[in-house]
Amino acid sequence: MKRFMQTCYKCNCDVKPSKVKREGIELNCMHCPECNEDYFTSSELIKFDILTGKRKNIRKFGTLGDSTIMRIPTHILKAYKIKPGDYGVFEEKSEGILIKTVPAKEVKA
């Protein structure tokens, strides 16, 4: 695990890489031996949420031929009126990727 912090925010003691089990799931963390505080990266917390079913709208990337694909939940397709043939415009943001939809009828060839 890459160290994302050096000292404990509570007691300023040096933290060490560790593993803890929460609800039967092993997670990587930084552990303070002095005050017993555990610190987790956001990716470890997301992993925990996925494995415990606490996050909704999580989808796994897959492969179809030479392409990487992801299925979109039906309720999202309906809410945003996305139909086969529509376009997705990808925008890179600091927090991830934003996909803006453009109906096929708005794109003129």
Secondary structure, DSSP 4 states (H G I P E B T S, - for coil): -----SB-TTT-PBPEEEEEEETTEEEEEEE-TTT--EE--HHHHHHHHHHHT-SSS----EEETTEEE----HHHHHHTT--TT-EEEEEEETTEEEEEEE-GGG---
